[in-house]
Amino acid sequence: MSQLNAYPEAKELLNFIDRSPSPWHAAANMAEQLTAAGYQQLNESDPWSLQPGSGYFVIRDESSLIAFQLGAETPASSGFSLIGAHTDSPGLRVKPNPAIENKDLVRIGVEVYGGPILATFVDRDLGLAGRLVYRDQGQLATRLVRFPTPIMRIPSLAIHMDRQVNTKGLLLDKQTQLPPLLGAADELPGQQQFRQLLADQAEIEPDQILSWELNLFDSQPGSFYGPAGEFIANGQLDNLASCHAGLTALLASQEPGQQTRVCGFFDHEEVGSTSNKGAAGSFLADTLQRICAALESDTTAFRQAMARSFLISADMAHAWNPAFASSYDDAHAVKVNGGPVIKVNASQRYSTEAVSEAIFADLCAAAEVPVQRYVHRTDLPCGSTIGPITAAALGVRSIDVGNPMWSMHSARESAGAADHGMMIKVMEQFLSKKIPAF
């Protein structure tokens, strides 16, 4: 059996990531899929007229998106089945005045976004993508940009000049050594040269460009590897894999259920979620309240709906790495291609608690999918997700889950090819049934 036939969901995931080099591209691609499936786009500044059984989506600031399909019953009666994930990934963002000129070479100043493994961005063919804000006939407009070929690189220092690199590791000064090489200087000053490149790519004039949000990414396409193609590699598996799984499950749920199905994909998780479009902002609560208000006049409908709702916070999990076995709790060392992972933390860095854990385990059993449990080593600090943030803001029961992966926050991450299809099956099971309130 070919790799593509063995793992079709994983192949679709790799294609989705290859088309989504930035949070803005990810949201645009999801919006395109939703529109093709008959979902109607709503605008937050307009009144909403919603019809039971129909599908809708709304985008906030071009990089966060919430999609929902109304159920046969009102949310106050049956609640919301919620899946949450994030569209952003750790990496490098271009500064406003980025050009650094030295000895006829131009480098581009960058800021570190989130917590990437910086050394993994070295000696890679780096692409550039994001959005521009520009002036168009006196009005502000935005445009997505993506350079079709690699445009930058961070060359490493030869071992002849850094004899300890293999014993002490590659440590980069973020200000002076991290800026990637753009190219040779030309007749234009470096700042103008960079603006001209952006303008040419966007098919506008340089003086139209007002600002930008641009990130670097590994331009190597996603791939299968291993003797049977049982593993996948790509950038941004954390967390576009969870976005793709949630969206795929939602679009597979063609017939409306009793409850309203919701998928929320949020930007800025990697930097704390505290923004107008982050999970700590008002976007999800605003949307759910408007759904309730459009369908019911009872002022308590929203609170009733929250009491009947359940959230799956989907973010990737740390798979056991045989080269670093001592970094894991042996009893909770999860394996790639071993199925979805329930993430547990007593300090509520994950939102999982006993009831939500049991509910998700039952969903896995119904979907005939194995389930694993991950707990961080007690002597290491644990990361967090949008789960606790969202559960606290809405008052909903929640669980944190994810697929196991290696090299989280690397420029190129890795995971099991079989896990993605299993996560989709569990999410489809979740969206197909009404979760009982406790």
ABEGO torsion letter per residue (X at the ends): XBAAAABAAAAAAAAAAAABABAAAAAAAAAAAAAAAGBBBBBAABBBBBBBGBBBBBBBGGABBBBBBBBABBAAAAEBBBBBBBABBBEBBBBABABBBBGGBBBBBBBBBEBBBAAAABGBBBBBBEBBBBBBGGBBBBBBBBBABBABBBBBBBAAABAAAAAAEBBBBAAAAABBBAEBBBABBAAAAAAAAAAAAAGBBAAABABBBBBBBBABBBBBBEAAGABBBBBGAOAAAAAAAAAAAAAABABBBABBBBBBBBBGAAAGGBBAABAABAAAAAAAAAAAAAABABAAAAAAAAAABBBBBBBBBBBBBAAAAAABBAAABBBBGAEBBBBBBAAGABABBAAAAAAAAAAAAAAGBBBBBBBBBAABBBBBBAAAAAAAAAGBBBBBBBBBBBGBGBABBBBBAAAAAAAAAAAAAAAABBBBBX
